[in-house]
Amino acid sequence: MKAVVQRVTRASVTVGGEQISAIGRGICVLLGISLEDTQKELEHMVRKILNLRVFEDESGKHWAKSVMDKQYEVLCISQFTLQCVLKGNKPDFHLAMPTEQAESFYNSFLEQLRKTYRPELIKDGKFGAYMQVHIQNDGPVTIELESPVPGAATSDPKQLSKLEKQQQRKEKTRAKGPSESSKERNAPRKEDRSASSGAEGDVSSEREP
């Protein structure tokens, strides 16, 4: 899932010449849903969007407050073109979730936003419609967000470090086992074979990250 978050002084959506949604100060979110997105990615993106610190605090300090902290509004627009892959100069959207499935997923996203924040402050466009989106970007401030790749257990840095250490221990165990037993078996034999075994052990240790 991808999102482009813009800090705005105001934003609105027009369909067929009629304005259907509008907000004042807050953020405008363009959301692209991929084929592989699940509830996990949805919840991750909701947390990121609502806690993104793009506003000043009361003392004028930049990047200190989120849209929830300031009680500002959120305008969400479904934007499948964010999942674009270029084939030469032609956009290809095969990575985007199909329309029927995406509409239900997008509605779940809005529901989660409203559940987490104040429902009356969450506005949206019209899914699947040809829209004109009017955005008055404040700053300008534009932030790109992307959820972790579905199924990737290493997206969390702490989890990545833990998995790396576990893998290193396994590699050391595999390296030590054959090396030590080889030394025992080769102890009475010629020194050149024992030395060769030791050299392999050294090379193995050098490859460890």
C-alpha positions as CSV (number, residue, x, y, z in Angstrom):
1,M,0.0,0.0,0.0
2,K,1.3,3.4,-0.9
3,A,0.1,6.9,0.2
4,V,1.0,10.4,-0.7
5,V,0.2,12.7,2.2
6,Q,0.0,16.5,1.7
7,R,-0.3,19.1,4.4
8,V,-3.0,21.4,3.2
9,T,-4.7,24.7,4.1
10,R,-7.8,23.4,2.3
11,A,-8.7,20.7,-0.2
12,S,-11.8,19.5,-2.0
13,V,-13.2,17.0,-4.5
14,T,-15.5,17.7,-7.4
15,V,-17.4,15.1,-9.4
16,G,-19.4,16.1,-12.5
17,G,-19.1,19.8,-11.6
18,E,-20.4,19.2,-8.1
19,Q,-18.3,19.5,-5.0
20,I,-18.8,16.4,-2.9
21,S,-16.2,16.8,-0.1
22,A,-14.1,19.6,1.3
23,I,-11.8,20.2,4.3
24,G,-10.0,23.1,5.8
25,R,-6.6,22.8,7.5
26,G,-5.3,19.2,7.7
27,I,-4.0,16.5,5.3
28,C,-5.0,15.2,2.0
29,V,-4.2,11.5,1.5
30,L,-3.9,9.8,-2.0
31,L,-4.0,6.1,-1.4
32,G,-2.9,3.3,-3.7
33,I,-3.9,-0.3,-2.8
34,S,-1.9,-3.2,-4.1
35,L,-2.9,-6.8,-5.0
36,E,-1.1,-8.2,-1.9
37,D,-2.4,-5.7,0.7
38,T,-4.1,-7.2,3.8
39,Q,-5.6,-6.0,7.1
40,K,-2.1,-5.8,8.5
41,E,-1.0,-3.3,5.8
42,L,-4.2,-1.4,6.2
43,E,-3.7,-0.9,10.0
44,H,-0.1,0.0,9.5
45,M,-1.0,2.8,7.0
46,V,-3.7,4.2,9.2
47,R,-1.3,4.5,12.2
48,K,1.3,6.1,10.0
49,I,-1.0,8.6,8.5
50,L,-2.7,9.7,11.7
51,N,0.6,10.0,13.6
52,L,2.7,11.6,10.9
53,R,4.1,14.8,12.5
54,V,3.8,17.5,9.8
55,F,2.5,20.4,11.9
56,E,4.0,22.9,14.3
57,D,3.4,22.8,18.0
58,E,2.2,25.8,20.0
59,S,5.7,27.2,20.3
60,G,6.3,27.1,16.6
61,K,8.5,24.0,16.6
62,H,8.3,22.3,13.2
63,W,7.5,18.6,12.7
64,A,6.1,18.3,16.2
65,K,2.3,17.5,15.9
66,S,0.1,15.1,14.0
67,V,-3.3,15.7,12.4
68,M,-4.8,14.0,15.5
69,D,-2.8,16.2,17.9
70,K,-4.1,19.3,16.1
71,Q,-7.6,18.0,15.6
72,Y,-7.5,18.9,11.9
73,E,-9.4,17.2,9.1
74,V,-8.4,14.4,6.7
75,L,-9.4,14.1,3.0
76,C,-8.8,10.6,1.5
77,I,-8.8,9.9,-2.2
78,S,-8.5,6.4,-3.7
79,Q,-5.6,6.6,-6.2
80,F,-4.8,3.3,-7.9
81,T,-2.3,5.1,-10.2
82,L,0.2,5.1,-7.3
83,Q,0.7,1.4,-8.1
84,C,1.8,2.2,-11.6
85,V,4.7,0.4,-13.2
86,L,6.1,1.9,-16.4
87,K,6.4,-0.3,-19.6
88,G,8.6,2.1,-21.6
89,N,6.5,5.3,-21.3
90,K,3.2,3.6,-20.8
91,P,1.7,3.2,-17.3
92,D,0.8,-0.3,-16.3
93,F,-1.5,-1.0,-13.3
94,H,-1.4,-4.7,-12.9
95,L,-0.1,-4.4,-9.4
96,A,-3.2,-2.5,-8.3
97,M,-5.9,-4.4,-6.5
98,P,-8.9,-5.1,-8.9
99,T,-11.8,-2.6,-8.6
100,E,-14.4,-4.8,-6.9
101,Q,-12.0,-6.0,-4.2
102,A,-10.3,-2.6,-3.9
103,E,-13.6,-0.7,-3.2
104,S,-14.3,-3.0,-0.2
105,F,-10.7,-2.7,1.0
106,Y,-10.8,1.1,0.7
107,N,-14.1,1.3,2.6
108,S,-12.4,-0.7,5.4
109,F,-9.5,1.7,5.4
110,L,-11.9,4.7,5.8
111,E,-13.7,2.8,8.6
112,Q,-10.5,2.1,10.4
113,L,-9.5,5.8,10.1
114,R,-12.8,6.9,11.5
115,K,-12.6,4.3,14.3
116,T,-9.1,5.5,15.3
117,Y,-9.8,9.2,14.9
118,R,-12.9,11.4,14.9
119,P,-15.3,10.1,12.2
120,E,-16.7,13.6,11.4
121,L,-13.2,14.8,10.5
122,I,-12.6,12.1,7.9
123,K,-13.8,13.0,4.4
124,D,-13.3,11.2,1.1
125,G,-14.0,11.4,-2.6
126,K,-16.1,9.0,-4.7
127,F,-14.5,5.6,-5.3
128,G,-14.1,4.9,-9.0
129,A,-15.4,8.2,-10.2
130,Y,-13.6,10.7,-12.4
131,M,-12.7,13.4,-9.9
132,Q,-11.1,16.8,-9.8
133,V,-9.1,17.1,-6.6
134,H,-8.3,20.7,-5.6
135,I,-5.4,20.8,-3.1
136,Q,-3.8,23.9,-1.6
137,N,-0.6,22.4,-0.4
138,D,0.8,24.2,2.7
139,G,4.5,24.6,2.6
140,P,4.6,22.7,0.3
141,V,4.8,19.6,2.4
142,T,4.4,16.2,0.7
143,I,5.3,12.9,2.3
144,E,5.4,9.5,0.6
145,L,4.4,6.5,2.8
146,E,4.7,2.8,1.9
147,S,3.6,-0.1,4.1
148,P,6.0,-3.0,4.6
149,V,6.0,-5.7,1.9
150,P,3.3,-8.2,2.8
151,G,4.8,-11.3,4.4
152,A,8.2,-9.7,5.0
153,A,9.1,-10.6,8.5
154,T,12.2,-8.4,8.4
155,S,10.4,-5.0,8.0
156,D,10.9,-4.3,11.7
157,P,14.5,-3.3,12.4
158,K,14.5,-5.0,15.8
159,Q,13.1,-8.2,14.3
160,L,15.6,-8.0,11.5
161,S,18.5,-7.7,14.0
162,K,17.1,-10.7,16.0
163,L,16.7,-12.8,12.9
164,E,20.3,-11.9,11.8
165,K,21.7,-12.9,15.1
166,Q,19.8,-16.2,15.1
167,Q,21.1,-16.9,11.6
168,Q,24.7,-16.1,12.6
169,R,24.4,-18.5,15.5
170,K,23.2,-21.3,13.2
171,E,26.0,-20.6,10.8
172,K,28.6,-20.7,13.5
173,T,27.2,-23.9,14.9
174,R,27.3,-25.5,11.4
175,A,30.8,-24.2,10.9
176,K,32.1,-25.4,14.3
177,G,30.6,-28.9,14.1
178,P,32.4,-30.2,11.0
179,S,35.5,-28.2,11.8
180,E,36.0,-29.7,15.3
181,S,35.1,-33.3,14.3
182,S,37.3,-33.0,11.3
183,K,40.2,-32.0,13.5
184,E,39.6,-35.0,15.8
185,R,39.4,-37.4,12.9
186,N,42.5,-35.9,11.2
187,A,44.6,-35.5,14.4
188,P,46.6,-38.8,13.8
189,R,46.9,-38.1,10.1
190,K,49.2,-35.9,8.1
191,E,49.5,-32.3,9.1
192,D,48.7,-30.9,5.7
193,R,45.1,-32.4,5.9
194,S,44.6,-30.9,9.4
195,A,45.9,-27.5,8.1
196,S,43.5,-27.7,5.2
197,S,40.6,-28.3,7.6
198,G,41.7,-25.3,9.7
199,A,41.9,-23.1,6.6
200,E,38.3,-23.9,5.7
201,G,37.2,-23.0,9.2
202,D,39.0,-19.6,8.8
203,V,37.3,-18.9,5.5
204,S,33.9,-19.7,7.0
205,S,34.3,-17.3,9.9
206,E,35.4,-14.5,7.4
207,R,32.0,-14.9,5.6
208,E,30.0,-14.3,8.7
209,P,28.4,-10.8,8.7
